[in-house]
Amino acid sequence: MVEIVIALLMYIGVDLKEHVPYDTIGDCLKAKRLSERSSGPDGPRLECRPVTAEVEIWKEDGKKHILKIVEDE
C-alpha cells in the first residue's frame, strides 16, 4: 500500500542508504538525535521528513516497513 509516512532518512554522500518509518515526527527526531550522538560529526547525514512510500506491515512484528520511496514531499 502507498501512503505518506514520517521517515528517518540516512544519506551517505548524496546516496540514500536507509529509511525507517516512524509514527510521529517526535519519535523520528528522538531516533535522529540518538544516532547523531553515537556516530559523531563524521557520520551519515540524517533527516526526518514525510515521504510518499510503498509500505508493508510485517506479520512478525506488526510494524510498518518501507519497501520503496515513491516520492519525497
C-alpha atoms as a printed R data frame, in Angstrom:
   type eleno elety resid chain resno      x       y      z
1  ATOM     1    CA   MET     A     1  0.000   0.000  0.000
2  ATOM     2    CA   VAL     A     2  1.194   3.540 -0.742
3  ATOM     3    CA   GLU     A     3  0.880   6.210  1.941
4  ATOM     4    CA   ILE     A     4  2.571   9.255  3.383
5  ATOM     5    CA   VAL     A     5  4.798   8.347  6.328
6  ATOM     6    CA   ILE     A     6  7.293  10.161  8.540
7  ATOM     7    CA   ALA     A     7 10.682   8.636  7.750
8  ATOM     8    CA   LEU     A     8 14.201   8.889  9.106
9  ATOM     9    CA   LEU     A     9 16.397   9.026  6.009
10 ATOM    10    CA   MET     A    10 20.113   8.232  6.121
11 ATOM    11    CA   TYR     A    11 22.346   9.635  3.390
12 ATOM    12    CA   ILE     A    12 25.975   8.732  2.813
13 ATOM    13    CA   GLY     A    13 27.320  11.300  0.402
14 ATOM    14    CA   VAL     A    14 24.384  12.003 -1.918
15 ATOM    15    CA   ASP     A    15 23.031   8.438 -1.873
16 ATOM    16    CA   LEU     A    16 20.025   7.422  0.225
17 ATOM    17    CA   LYS     A    17 21.207   4.301  2.076
18 ATOM    18    CA   GLU     A    18 18.452   3.584  4.604
19 ATOM    19    CA   HIS     A    19 14.931   4.656  5.550
20 ATOM    20    CA   VAL     A    20 12.919   3.857  8.671
21 ATOM    21    CA   PRO     A    21  9.255   4.819  9.226
22 ATOM    22    CA   TYR     A    22  8.039   6.422 12.469
23 ATOM    23    CA   ASP     A    23  4.553   7.147 13.797
24 ATOM    24    CA   THR     A    24  5.315  10.731 14.840
25 ATOM    25    CA   ILE     A    25  7.844  13.408 13.980
26 ATOM    26    CA   GLY     A    26  8.829  13.455 17.665
27 ATOM    27    CA   ASP     A    27  9.769   9.767 17.607
28 ATOM    28    CA   CYS     A    28 11.757  10.316 14.420
29 ATOM    29    CA   LEU     A    29 13.658  13.308 15.829
30 ATOM    30    CA   LYS     A    30 14.470  11.360 19.005
31 ATOM    31    CA   ALA     A    31 15.953   8.496 16.947
32 ATOM    32    CA   LYS     A    32 17.852  11.026 14.825
33 ATOM    33    CA   ARG     A    33 19.408  12.664 17.905
34 ATOM    34    CA   LEU     A    34 20.460   9.312 19.368
35 ATOM    35    CA   SER     A    35 22.018   8.225 16.083
36 ATOM    36    CA   GLU     A    36 23.853  11.530 15.599
37 ATOM    37    CA   ARG     A    37 25.299  11.338 19.103
38 ATOM    38    CA   SER     A    38 26.577   7.797 18.598
39 ATOM    39    CA   SER     A    39 28.021   8.351 15.109
40 ATOM    40    CA   GLY     A    40 29.775  11.652 15.777
41 ATOM    41    CA   PRO     A    41 30.404  14.578 13.410
42 ATOM    42    CA   ASP     A    42 31.707  12.401 10.545
43 ATOM    43    CA   GLY     A    43 28.647  10.157 10.478
44 ATOM    44    CA   PRO     A    44 25.957   9.986  7.817
45 ATOM    45    CA   ARG     A    45 23.546  12.851  7.171
46 ATOM    46    CA   LEU     A    46 20.179  12.134  8.804
47 ATOM    47    CA   GLU     A    47 16.853  13.758  8.009
48 ATOM    48    CA   CYS     A    48 13.278  13.354  9.301
49 ATOM    49    CA   ARG     A    49 10.512  14.224  6.853
50 ATOM    50    CA   PRO     A    50  7.281  12.999  5.319
51 ATOM    51    CA   VAL     A    51  7.657  10.842  2.196
52 ATOM    52    CA   THR     A    52  5.228   9.002 -0.025
53 ATOM    53    CA   ALA     A    53  6.269   5.380  0.233
54 ATOM    54    CA   GLU     A    54  5.154   1.876 -0.526
55 ATOM    55    CA   VAL     A    55  4.809   0.285  2.909
56 ATOM    56    CA   GLU     A    56  4.017  -3.135  4.252
57 ATOM    57    CA   ILE     A    57  3.039  -4.282  7.725
58 ATOM    58    CA   TRP     A    58  5.072  -7.317  8.714
59 ATOM    59    CA   LYS     A    59  3.204 -10.098 10.478
60 ATOM    60    CA   GLU     A    60  6.250 -10.966 12.601
61 ATOM    61    CA   ASP     A    61  6.408  -7.645 14.459
62 ATOM    62    CA   GLY     A    62  3.215  -5.823 13.391
63 ATOM    63    CA   LYS     A    63  5.232  -2.741 12.350
64 ATOM    64    CA   LYS     A    64  5.332  -0.785  9.107
65 ATOM    65    CA   HIS     A    65  8.333  -1.233  6.860
66 ATOM    66    CA   ILE     A    66  9.161   0.915  3.841
67 ATOM    67    CA   LEU     A    67  9.582  -1.134  0.689
68 ATOM    68    CA   LYS     A    68 10.448   1.839 -1.515
69 ATOM    69    CA   ILE     A    69 10.053   5.604 -1.567
70 ATOM    70    CA   VAL     A    70  7.730   6.737 -4.328
71 ATOM    71    CA   GLU     A    71  8.426  10.459 -3.964
72 ATOM    72    CA   ASP     A    72  9.757  12.952 -1.437
73 ATOM    73    CA   GLU     A    73  7.317  15.557 -0.133
